Structure formats: C-alpha cells, structure tokens
Amino acid sequence: MKIPPIHFKTMSSDTSAASGTAASDTAASDQAGQVAALKKELAETRELVSLLADRIKHGESYDTTYAASPYASNAHNFNSIPLKGMPAKHVASMIEDVHLCDFNPLLNTSSYVNVTSEPEEKAVAAMGAQINIADASVYPSSIELHDKVVNMIATMWHAPEPANGGKYYAGAGTVGSTEGCLLAGLALKFRWREWYKEKHGLSDQQVLGVRPNLVISSIYQAAWEKFFRFFDVEAKVVKPNLVRDKMAVNAHDLVSLCDEKTIAVVGILGNHYNGMYDPIWEIDEEIEKLNAEKGWQIGIHVDGASGGFIAPFQEMSGKGTPAPYDFRLKNVLTMSGSGHKFGESICGTGWVVFRQREGLASHVATTVTYLGGSSDSLTLNFSRPASGPYVQFYKLLRLGQEGYMNKVENQMGVTSYLRHFLSNLKHPSGKPRFQILDGGDTCCLPVVAARLNPELNLHYDDIDLQHCLSESHWYVSGYSLGFENPMNDKFEKLCNDVNETTTMFRIVVKSNLTRNLAENLAGNIEKILSVLDDLDAGYESIHSRLAGLAVKDEEDISIQDLREFSDSIGELPSRGLNKSLKSQFIQQSFRKKKQKRSSILAQNIC
C-alpha cells in the first residue's frame, strides 16, 4: 500500500509568533494550575498533620495525669463552648479545682441543706438522674416509688385517708420546698377564687379582677416573696418580737389581719433565722373562731421547710410541741417540707401534701397525653430527674422512724452543748458574751441563735464574727434583722422590738455536726472573740463610719462622706484600695445594706 506523502504547510512569521505565544500561555497556565494544586495539597497535608498532632497530643494528655497535661498550665476562660473536646478525667479535675475554692460544706453551719451521703445513696442518686420522673408512661415503677414516698410523708404528717378508698394521698415531690409552697399557695388561691365568686355572684371574668391576700409572719422564707410577686397575691405581714417571743408569731395578731379576700394563713414550723416554731395549734383555734363568726373558709398552710422532718420525731421521743401542728388540726389544708434539709435527701428534694384532692390538689393538676399515655402532673415544672424521690425513698427505708428519732435527738444534744457554751462565755467585764435568741430544747429546730450582748457596746458585731470564723474554715451565718416589706416596698425592721441594723447569727446543727466538731467550733469562737476584743481603734473607726453611711438615704450620701470614709480606709494599708476604688467600695457597701439586706435572703436556701 502506497503511503501518501506528508505535506508541511509553510507558516508566516506572524502565525508562528502567535502559535508560540499560545503554547507559552498554555504552559504557564498548566504550571500555575500545578502550583495551585500543590499548595492545596500542602494545606490539606498540614491540616492533616495538625489534626494528627492534636490527636497524639490528646492521647498523650489522656494517658498522663492532669498535672502533667497542658490543661493544668493554661488559663481557661470558658465563656463559649470550646472547639474541641477534652479527656473526661481532666474535665473532672477542672471541676474539682472549682469545688476546692468553695467553703467545705461539712463546716458550713449556715445552710440547712444536707451535705452527707453514703456510697449506696450516691449510686441511687446517679441512677435517678437518668430517669425523667414526669414521664409516667415510660417509667411507671419510678412513679409508683414516688407515690409511695408521698404516702409515707403524708402519714407522718397525719393527713386524712384518701377519699373513696384511693391508694395514694394527694401530694407531689417538688424541687425543694419553694416549689411546694408555690403549689400550695396556688391551690389555696384557686380554692378561694371559687368560694369568692359564688359568694358574690361574680362571673369567671369578674373574679379575676379581685386581688386576694395571704397572711404570714415577717420571718418568711424567700419562697413566699416569689409567691407574692409571681402570682399577684397581696402580702399581709405580722412582725413578731425577737427577745420576748423568740420570733414566734402571735396567733391573734396574725389572724386579725384576715379578711374575706384572705386565701390562707401561713404557720412556719421552724423559721430559718432562729429555728422557732410558730404556734400553729393556736393559729388553728383563732381561724376556727373567725370562720365561724364571719362565714369564711380560710385555711392554714404549714410551711415545714425545716421542721417537717424534725417535729414528728421530737414528738416520738416525747419532746414535741404542746399540741398538734399538722393535718390533725381541722383547718390545716396544705403542708410542705424540704426533703433535702432534715429529711436527709439530696439537694433539690421537696414535698407538698394536700388535705384532699377535691378542691385543692385538683386546682393545680394537669393531664398530659403526648408521652404515650395519660398521666397527671402536680408540679410547676415538668421534666426533672428522679434523684430526689429515689434518695428520699432510700433514706426513709435506711433510717426508719427510730433512726430519724435518734438522729434528731443527737442533733438536739449537740445544739444544747453549743447553746450552753455560748451562754457561759463571759466578757472581761464579767457580763455574758452572748444573748441567746432561739427557742431552746423544745418547739425549735436544732439551731443555736444568738447575738453579741448589746450591753457590752462592742466595736464589732455578729457579721464580723462570721467573717473572722471563716478564717478557721467554719462558716457561721451572721445577718441583720431587716427586710423589704412587701406591703409597702420599704426596708423595715424584721421584728417589733429591734431595729433593722441589729445583727445576730445562727448555727444550724445538721446531722454531720458531731460533738467533736462542735467542740472545735466552740474553741475557735472563743479564740476569735479575744482577737476581736484586741482590735485597735482603726478597725472601730471604719466599722462605725460604714454603719453611719448605711442608715442614710442614698441621695443624702455626699461626696464629702465618701471622701472622709476613703481617707479612713487609707489609714490602713492592708486594705490595698486605691483612691478610685474607695468610693466604689463605699457605694457598693451601702447598696448591699440598702437593698433588702441581701445577706438575709442568701441564708434562705430551700
């Protein structure tokens, strides 16, 4: 086969130049593309190397101790979620570092909340943390356990048997006694609304325009301030006497404030200031007479936040109240208590019991059907862990009635020791160091309450004592006796017989405060009093000047006041405050005293 010849076309010089340029451009373009691809590959390789390095570093960090890991040497400011996770054990160590900077909870005598637990109890709490106690269709056995706890507490408080042969009492586990108070208050408000509407022939819309009230002692816990504000109920407050009545409210004075718009009267079974019980049995007598005379239907709520798990066992040991304080009284309609206080359960455990479901619990019950079944809810919040009911069930079975009774007797014994110790302490002048302000061994919680003897005219007060004791790792609650009266929104004295600048302190004897620990606390109190006695006039001038500013209205504090006070601080280099911070310090100190004595509410842990 003949191969045809190949003919080459002769190109002009222009054509050759253009072709060369195109080839050059193509080569440059190919080279640029290759460079870009290599750069991309290099970046991806670097990213991969970095990722592998991080993983190796993470693995090394996991395999080593927290102290040898990079997490121990870096400052962490977690205001946003970190990009990458950390080894579990090191995160736990970080949280432990935070915990170590708090006071030792075992030496905290300010709070009423239980701080001890057994290993088995902790395991039970962890088990309950995975259970949503609100979901009855999925966790019916846990709901039944919860209801059994309600039954045990209701029978302890002598609630009437459930109507129509029912299996369970009307009540619920709550998040602390605060939710219990709020639920009881709401049930009583709705009960009153039905009565008032019928009595005055009002429509559902008309009765909503009538504002009800609740009558209570000024020694109430913070739960009731929330109730007044959140649920639009007027507060009618009675101030007790500190020295004469040890803060127990006068029943006649309390009930005399009632009118036809009163939803209930609250009796406090152990106030948080000094542990004294209100005479609920006397309040019941006064309410019975008032209802009979006026044709009203006012009931009583017993706020047993602390005393609900103390008074029953004092009664068992023959050292109880002179008369019933619970559902044995005709007019007691609701009662609440903190399981996490003297009930010895985990923090966040509370209980409320209603006298009956009809006309009370029914007002706050809601039915839920979207979780695969139909179940009732008696709580303000919905989803919550079962840890509280689980641990409360554990403790009720673990201790039994005799165990609780022995525990309470031990607590009252340690309380008596501390009370007598304080009573017997003498000032160098020969006068008693302290004035005891609690109820003694009966009708009172295991609480020692006292104040420095006002006859001594000391240059320090009970809050100074608190601060100094903290240097020995003990935390004792000192506070001033003032509050913001919800009836007029004014800052007033808490009790009739002392002014709002009066201070006192309390020692809550929880189950972990043994006699040996109490002796250590007593020894530290005695040492610190000697130190406070020896403070020079510089301390006295600062303290008295601050007290002088505290009683002024905010608009009356002059620049000269601040300047003089700053100068007095400047005489003590240990304060370490520069001139610009001094005025801030004064104003902040004043605001803390002006705004409801926030230290008082800080002690009110529910």
Secondary structure as GFF3:
##gff-version 3
##sequence-region A 1 606
A	DSSP	alpha_helix	13	63	.	.	.	ID=ss1
A	DSSP	three_ten_helix	70	72	.	.	.	ID=ss2
A	DSSP	alpha_helix	88	100	.	.	.	ID=ss3
A	DSSP	three_ten_helix	105	107	.	.	.	ID=ss4
A	DSSP	alpha_helix	119	128	.	.	.	ID=ss5
A	DSSP	alpha_helix	140	156	.	.	.	ID=ss6
A	DSSP	three_ten_helix	163	165	.	.	.	ID=ss7
A	DSSP	beta_strand	171	174	.	.	.	ID=ss8
A	DSSP	alpha_helix	176	200	.	.	.	ID=ss9
A	DSSP	alpha_helix	204	207	.	.	.	ID=ss10
A	DSSP	beta_strand	213	217	.	.	.	ID=ss11
A	DSSP	alpha_helix	222	230	.	.	.	ID=ss12
A	DSSP	beta_strand	234	238	.	.	.	ID=ss13
A	DSSP	alpha_helix	251	255	.	.	.	ID=ss14
A	DSSP	beta_strand	262	268	.	.	.	ID=ss15
A	DSSP	alpha_helix	280	294	.	.	.	ID=ss16
A	DSSP	beta_strand	299	304	.	.	.	ID=ss17
A	DSSP	three_ten_helix	307	309	.	.	.	ID=ss18
A	DSSP	alpha_helix	311	316	.	.	.	ID=ss19
A	DSSP	beta_strand	332	338	.	.	.	ID=ss20
A	DSSP	beta_strand	350	354	.	.	.	ID=ss21
A	DSSP	three_ten_helix	361	363	.	.	.	ID=ss22
A	DSSP	beta_strand	366	368	.	.	.	ID=ss23
A	DSSP	beta_strand	375	377	.	.	.	ID=ss24
A	DSSP	alpha_helix	387	424	.	.	.	ID=ss25
A	DSSP	beta_strand	434	436	.	.	.	ID=ss26
A	DSSP	beta_strand	447	452	.	.	.	ID=ss27
A	DSSP	three_ten_helix	454	456	.	.	.	ID=ss28
A	DSSP	alpha_helix	462	470	.	.	.	ID=ss29
A	DSSP	beta_strand	477	480	.	.	.	ID=ss30
A	DSSP	beta_strand	482	485	.	.	.	ID=ss31
A	DSSP	beta_strand	490	493	.	.	.	ID=ss32
A	DSSP	beta_strand	503	508	.	.	.	ID=ss33
A	DSSP	alpha_helix	515	533	.	.	.	ID=ss34
A	DSSP	alpha_helix	537	550	.	.	.	ID=ss35
A	DSSP	three_ten_helix	554	556	.	.	.	ID=ss36
A	DSSP	alpha_helix	559	570	.	.	.	ID=ss37
A	DSSP	three_ten_helix	573	575	.	.	.	ID=ss38
A	DSSP	alpha_helix	579	594	.	.	.	ID=ss39
A	DSSP	alpha_helix	598	603	.	.	.	ID=ss40
###
